[in-house]
Amino acid sequence: MSKDADITVAFRVELPELFTVTSTEYEAMHSAWHKAIKVLPNYSIVHKQGLVHQGRTIKESSPMVD
């Protein structure tokens, strides 16, 4: 809570990797986001941030090869 009586609440949401869900699953996630944002009070701010990691992915079971 700030000195102006503003309240900050943070939620962590983990979404699936890009292109790993079916269109039905994507529509369900979109619908859930829409419903959650729609019920927020006036003057609410939503900040959604995505992190992208670039680089080589190595499976745990395979040996590292450079």
N, C-alpha and C positions, 0 to 999 in steps of 0.2 A: 504494500500500500504506500502510495506517495503522500507527500504533504498536502496535496490537493484532493486526497481521498480517492485517487484512482487505484483500481485493483488490477494487478497483472496476474494472469494465470497462464501457465505453459503446459502444453501436452506434447508428448513425443509419440509420433505415429510412424510405424515402419511399413512402407509400401513394398510390394513385390518389384522385382527387377523389370525393367522395360521390356515389353514384348513377351512376357512370360505368362500372361493371363488370357483367357478366352474373352470374346466380346461380351458374353453374358456376365462374366466376373467383373469386367471393366465397367459395365453399366451399373452393376450393383455397388461398386466402390464409388462411382460418380454420384449415384443417388444418395448414398450415405453422407458424402461430403456436402451435397446440396442441402439435405435435411439438417445437418449439423449447423451449417452457416445460416440457414434461414431462421433458426430459433434464437440466434444471438440478439442481445438487446441493441437498440440504436447506438450508433457511434462506436461500435466494436471494431477492432482492427484485427484482421487475420493475416498472418505472415506464414507462407509455406515456402520452405527452402529445400531444394534438392541438392544432394552432393554427388558429384561424378568423379569416379576414380579412373584414371587412365593408366594403362600398363598391362603387363602380362599377367594372366591368371594361371596359377599353377595348382593343380589338384593336389590334395593332401597325400594321396596314395602314390603319386609319381615322384621320382627323385628330381631334384632341382638340376636343371641343365642350363649352362650359360653359353 
